[in-house]
């Protein structure tokens, strides 16, 4: 029987894992996922690390040792997260070496409280790049307005960048421009661009989580409930397709540039009214990535039916978005709110993570 996840890869969409924890690396499970399930990359964020640290004893020895050495909670997190990402990068290295478009990478995120500070974000991206010290690490930069110049600076410095928290197609266009500008700056200096990779992480299900209650309140007159997120993502994919056909891109491609692939994030289903692989199935498309949390990854392996559906979805996307507008819903306003909320959520997770490390360090030192 064909593994549905491996088939996704054959169709041009790379399945990545939206999860990381130390035992995943050390007990052989990550190696198995790569070898048997066609896993081609990994993403992480403060929320994922918070659950890994607070929900297990895997990090207790490291936390105790680092706390004894006088390290702050932020420094402790730096050390343990970099170790996990570095180890995962090493396991993915054969995938990275064989890939021609940036698979085999592992993402680590800049501190989300820097999302509205261009200089701090760019400096943190450079620091994390040097800290992990692997060619197949990607540094996640929030796709805020202030993040745009940091994307350009990081790309121009040769850093692989995963732009996260994208909800708006308008912002996605700005992110693409920021990436291309960074590549152009390197070309102007006579520097290589052939080993720089980037993805633009476009969030999906959270859009419906925000829009569906508005449609319910309006009575959903155009019957577009559950369609806003997919239609919005289709617009993003159309923008990507137009970009890689543009003269600007072709000029960079001739110098060895790698396209900034759309990455579908937040593709787990939040509303039980929808199938558990609803967003995964709808957004199968060439030259894309889908980063899947463990439950969705397992569900797709169990009952996914891989087929490129993006063109069918694109054919109805504009009608769905017109129906949304006719129902009185301003998608630009919704996506702007989601960006602000996303930054706040990740900042809160980071603060909670540091508080958890501080509490655990105090407990471990007290009871050693």
C-alpha positions as CSV (number, residue, x, y, z in Angstrom):
1,X,0.0,0.0,0.0
2,X,1.4,3.4,-1.0
3,X,2.2,5.8,1.9
4,X,0.1,8.9,1.4
5,X,2.8,11.1,2.9
6,X,5.4,9.8,0.5
7,X,3.0,10.4,-2.4
8,X,2.6,14.0,-1.3
9,X,6.3,14.4,-1.9
10,X,6.0,12.8,-5.4
11,X,3.3,15.4,-6.2
12,X,5.7,18.2,-5.3
13,X,4.5,19.0,-1.8
14,X,7.0,18.4,1.0
15,X,5.5,17.2,4.3
16,X,7.3,18.7,7.3
17,X,6.7,18.1,11.0
18,X,5.4,20.9,13.2
19,X,6.9,19.5,16.4
20,X,10.2,18.9,18.1
21,X,11.2,17.3,21.4
22,X,14.4,15.6,22.4
23,X,13.2,12.1,22.6
24,X,11.9,12.3,19.1
25,X,15.5,12.7,18.1
26,X,17.2,10.3,20.6
27,X,14.8,7.3,20.4
28,X,15.0,6.9,16.7
29,X,11.5,8.1,15.9
30,X,12.6,11.0,13.8
31,X,14.9,8.8,11.8
32,X,12.0,6.4,11.2
33,X,9.7,9.3,10.1
34,X,12.3,10.4,7.6
35,X,13.1,6.9,6.3
36,X,9.6,5.4,6.2
37,X,7.1,8.3,6.0
38,X,9.0,10.6,3.7
39,X,9.3,13.4,6.3
40,X,11.3,16.2,4.6
41,X,11.7,18.9,7.2
42,X,10.7,20.3,10.7
43,X,9.4,23.5,12.3
44,X,9.4,24.7,15.8
45,X,8.1,27.6,17.8
46,X,7.9,28.7,21.5
47,X,4.6,27.0,22.0
48,X,6.0,23.7,20.9
49,X,9.1,24.0,23.1
50,X,7.0,25.1,26.0
51,X,5.0,21.9,25.8
52,X,8.1,19.8,25.4
53,X,9.9,21.3,28.4
54,X,6.9,21.6,30.8
55,X,5.4,18.3,29.8
56,X,8.4,16.0,30.4
57,X,11.5,15.4,32.4
58,X,13.6,15.1,29.3
59,X,15.4,18.5,29.9
60,X,15.7,18.3,33.7
61,X,19.4,17.4,33.8
62,X,20.3,20.2,31.3
63,X,18.2,22.7,33.2
64,X,19.8,21.8,36.5
65,X,23.3,22.0,35.1
66,X,22.7,25.3,33.4
67,X,21.0,26.8,36.4
68,X,23.9,25.7,38.6
69,X,26.2,27.5,36.1
70,X,24.2,30.7,36.7
71,X,22.4,30.8,33.4
72,X,19.2,32.8,33.1
73,X,15.9,31.1,31.9
74,X,16.5,32.7,28.4
75,X,20.0,31.4,28.3
76,X,18.8,27.9,29.4
77,X,16.2,27.9,26.6
78,X,18.8,29.0,24.1
79,X,21.0,26.1,25.0
80,X,18.4,23.3,25.0
81,X,16.6,24.5,21.9
82,X,19.8,24.9,19.9
83,X,20.9,21.4,21.0
84,X,17.6,19.9,19.8
85,X,17.5,21.8,16.5
86,X,21.2,21.0,15.8
87,X,20.6,17.3,16.4
88,X,17.5,17.3,14.2
89,X,19.5,19.1,11.5
90,X,22.1,16.4,11.5
91,X,19.4,13.7,11.0
92,X,17.9,15.7,8.1
93,X,21.3,16.4,6.5
94,X,21.1,13.6,3.9
95,X,17.6,14.9,2.9
96,X,19.1,18.4,2.7
97,X,22.1,17.3,0.6
98,X,19.8,15.5,-1.8
99,X,17.2,18.3,-2.1
100,X,17.3,20.9,-4.8
101,X,14.8,23.3,-3.1
102,X,15.5,23.4,0.6
103,X,14.1,20.3,2.2
104,X,15.9,18.8,5.1
105,X,15.8,22.0,7.0
106,X,14.8,22.6,10.7
107,X,13.4,25.9,11.8
108,X,14.1,27.9,15.0
109,X,12.3,31.1,15.8
110,X,13.6,34.5,16.8
111,X,12.2,35.7,20.1
112,X,8.6,36.8,19.2
113,X,8.8,39.9,21.5
114,X,11.2,41.3,18.8
115,X,8.6,41.1,16.1
116,X,8.1,44.8,15.9
117,X,11.8,45.7,16.0
118,X,13.7,45.4,12.7
119,X,17.2,45.7,14.1
120,X,16.6,43.3,17.1
121,X,15.1,40.7,14.7
122,X,17.9,40.9,12.3
123,X,20.5,40.6,15.0
124,X,18.7,37.7,16.7
125,X,18.4,35.9,13.3
126,X,22.2,36.2,12.8
127,X,22.8,35.1,16.4
128,X,20.6,32.0,16.1
129,X,22.2,31.1,12.7
130,X,25.6,31.2,14.3
131,X,24.5,29.4,17.4
132,X,23.0,26.4,15.6
133,X,25.8,26.4,13.1
134,X,24.2,24.1,10.5
135,X,23.7,24.9,6.8
136,X,20.2,23.3,7.0
137,X,18.8,25.4,9.8
138,X,16.1,28.0,9.0
139,X,15.5,31.0,11.2
140,X,11.9,32.0,11.6
141,X,11.1,35.7,11.3
142,X,7.6,37.0,11.9
143,X,6.1,38.5,8.7
144,X,5.3,41.8,10.3
145,X,5.9,45.2,8.6
146,X,9.0,45.6,10.8
147,X,10.1,42.1,9.9
148,X,10.4,42.9,6.2
149,X,13.7,44.7,6.3
150,X,15.0,42.0,8.7
151,X,14.1,39.4,6.0
152,X,16.1,41.3,3.4
153,X,19.1,41.8,5.7
154,X,19.1,38.1,6.8
155,X,18.8,36.9,3.2
156,X,21.6,39.2,2.1
157,X,23.7,37.8,4.9
158,X,23.2,34.3,3.5
159,X,20.8,33.1,6.2
160,X,17.9,30.7,5.4
161,X,14.7,32.3,6.5
162,X,11.3,31.0,7.3
163,X,8.8,33.9,7.3
164,X,6.1,33.0,9.8
165,X,2.7,34.4,10.8
166,X,1.5,35.3,7.3
167,X,-2.2,35.7,7.0
168,X,-2.5,38.4,4.4
169,X,-1.8,38.1,0.6
170,X,-0.7,41.7,0.6
171,X,1.8,41.0,3.3
172,X,2.9,37.9,1.4
173,X,3.7,40.1,-1.6
174,X,5.9,42.3,0.6
175,X,7.6,39.3,2.0
176,X,8.4,38.0,-1.5
177,X,9.8,41.4,-2.4
178,X,11.9,41.4,0.8
179,X,13.4,38.0,-0.1
180,X,14.1,38.9,-3.7
181,X,15.7,42.2,-2.6
182,X,18.1,40.3,-0.3
183,X,19.1,38.0,-3.1
184,X,19.7,40.9,-5.4
185,X,21.9,42.6,-2.9
186,X,24.1,39.4,-2.7
187,X,24.3,39.2,-6.5
188,X,25.3,42.9,-6.6
189,X,28.2,42.0,-4.3
190,X,29.2,39.0,-6.4
191,X,28.1,36.5,-3.7
192,X,26.6,33.1,-4.2
193,X,22.8,32.7,-3.8
194,X,22.5,29.0,-4.8
195,X,22.4,27.7,-1.2
196,X,20.0,30.1,0.3
197,X,16.5,28.8,1.0
198,X,13.3,30.4,2.2
199,X,9.7,29.5,2.8
200,X,6.8,31.8,3.4
201,X,4.6,30.3,6.1
202,X,1.0,31.1,5.2
203,X,-1.4,30.3,8.1
204,X,-4.6,28.6,7.0
205,X,-7.2,27.3,9.5
206,X,-6.9,30.2,11.9
207,X,-8.6,32.3,9.2
208,X,-11.7,30.1,9.2
209,X,-11.6,30.1,13.1
210,X,-11.9,33.9,12.9
211,X,-14.3,34.2,9.9
212,X,-16.8,31.3,10.5
213,X,-18.4,32.9,13.6
214,X,-18.9,36.1,11.7
215,X,-20.5,34.1,8.9
216,X,-22.7,32.3,11.4
217,X,-23.8,35.6,12.9
218,X,-24.7,36.9,9.4
219,X,-26.5,33.7,8.5
220,X,-23.9,32.8,5.9
221,X,-26.1,34.0,3.0
222,X,-23.6,33.0,0.3
223,X,-22.8,29.6,1.8
224,X,-19.1,30.1,2.1
225,X,-18.5,28.8,5.7
226,X,-15.2,27.0,5.8
227,X,-14.1,28.4,2.5
228,X,-12.3,31.7,3.5
229,X,-9.0,30.1,4.6
230,X,-8.6,27.9,1.5
231,X,-9.6,30.7,-0.9
232,X,-7.1,33.1,0.9
233,X,-4.3,30.4,0.5
234,X,-5.2,30.0,-3.1
235,X,-4.6,33.7,-3.7
236,X,-1.2,33.3,-2.0
237,X,-0.3,30.4,-4.3
238,X,-1.4,32.3,-7.4
239,X,0.9,35.1,-6.3
240,X,3.8,32.6,-5.9
241,X,3.1,31.2,-9.4
242,X,3.1,34.7,-10.9
243,X,6.3,35.6,-9.1
244,X,8.3,32.6,-10.5
245,X,7.2,33.6,-14.0
246,X,8.3,37.2,-13.6
247,X,11.4,38.7,-15.4
248,X,12.7,39.7,-12.0
249,X,12.7,36.1,-10.7
250,X,14.0,34.6,-13.9
251,X,17.1,36.9,-13.7
252,X,17.8,35.7,-10.2
253,X,17.1,32.1,-11.1
254,X,19.7,32.3,-13.8
255,X,22.2,33.1,-11.0
256,X,21.1,30.0,-9.1
257,X,18.4,31.4,-6.8
258,X,15.9,29.1,-5.1
259,X,12.2,30.0,-5.1
260,X,10.7,31.0,-1.8
261,X,8.1,28.2,-1.5
262,X,4.7,28.8,0.2
263,X,4.5,26.7,3.4
264,X,1.0,25.9,4.6
265,X,0.9,26.3,8.4
266,X,-2.0,25.8,10.8
267,X,-3.4,23.1,8.7
268,X,-4.9,21.0,11.5
269,X,-8.6,21.3,11.7
270,X,-9.9,23.4,14.6
271,X,-13.7,22.9,13.8
272,X,-14.9,19.3,14.4
273,X,-17.5,20.0,11.6
274,X,-14.7,19.6,9.1
275,X,-12.7,16.4,8.3
276,X,-9.4,16.2,10.2
277,X,-7.4,16.5,7.0
278,X,-9.7,19.1,5.3
279,X,-7.0,21.7,4.8
280,X,-4.3,19.3,3.9
281,X,-6.3,17.7,1.0
282,X,-7.5,21.1,-0.4
283,X,-4.0,22.6,-0.6
284,X,-2.0,19.9,-2.3
285,X,0.1,21.9,-4.8
286,X,3.5,21.6,-6.5
287,X,6.4,23.5,-5.1
288,X,4.8,23.9,-1.6
289,X,5.4,22.7,1.9
290,X,2.8,21.6,4.5
291,X,4.0,21.5,8.1
292,X,1.9,19.1,10.0
293,X,1.4,18.6,13.8
294,X,1.8,14.9,14.8
295,X,-1.9,14.1,14.9
296,X,-2.6,15.5,11.5
297,X,0.6,13.9,10.1
298,X,-0.7,10.5,11.4
299,X,-4.2,11.1,10.1
300,X,-3.0,11.9,6.7
301,X,-0.9,8.8,6.6
302,X,-3.9,6.8,7.7
303,X,-6.6,8.1,5.3
304,X,-5.2,10.8,3.0
305,X,-6.0,10.6,-0.7
306,X,-3.1,12.5,-2.4
307,X,-4.1,14.4,-5.5
308,X,-3.2,17.9,-6.7
309,X,-6.3,19.9,-5.9
310,X,-5.0,23.5,-5.8
311,X,-6.2,24.2,-9.4
312,X,-9.7,23.1,-8.6
313,X,-9.7,25.2,-5.4
314,X,-8.3,28.2,-7.3
315,X,-11.1,28.0,-9.8
316,X,-13.7,28.7,-7.1
317,X,-11.6,30.9,-4.8
318,X,-12.5,34.3,-6.2
319,X,-16.2,33.5,-6.1
320,X,-15.9,32.4,-2.4
321,X,-14.0,35.5,-1.5
322,X,-16.7,37.6,-3.3
323,X,-19.3,35.8,-1.3
324,X,-17.4,36.6,1.9
325,X,-17.3,40.3,1.0
326,X,-21.0,40.2,0.1
327,X,-21.7,38.8,3.6
328,X,-20.1,42.0,5.1
329,X,-16.8,40.5,6.1
330,X,-13.6,42.5,5.5
331,X,-10.9,39.8,5.0
332,X,-8.1,42.4,5.2
333,X,-9.3,43.5,8.6
334,X,-9.5,39.9,9.7
335,X,-6.0,39.0,8.6
336,X,-4.6,42.2,10.2
337,X,-6.2,41.2,13.5
338,X,-4.8,37.6,13.1
339,X,-1.3,38.9,12.6
340,X,-1.4,41.0,15.8
341,X,-3.0,38.1,17.7
342,X,-0.4,35.7,16.4
343,X,2.5,37.7,17.6
344,X,0.9,38.2,21.0
345,X,0.2,34.4,21.3
346,X,3.7,33.4,20.5
347,X,5.1,36.1,22.9
348,X,2.8,34.8,25.6
349,X,4.1,31.2,24.9
350,X,7.7,32.4,25.1
351,X,7.0,34.2,28.4
352,X,5.2,31.1,29.8
353,X,8.2,28.9,28.6
354,X,10.7,31.1,30.4
355,X,8.5,31.1,33.6
356,X,8.3,27.3,33.4
357,X,12.0,26.9,33.0
358,X,12.6,29.3,36.0
359,X,10.2,27.3,38.1
360,X,11.7,24.0,37.1
361,X,15.2,25.2,37.7
362,X,14.3,26.3,41.2
363,X,12.6,23.0,41.9
364,X,15.6,20.9,40.6
365,X,18.2,22.9,42.5
366,X,16.1,22.6,45.7
367,X,15.6,18.9,45.4
368,X,19.0,17.7,44.1
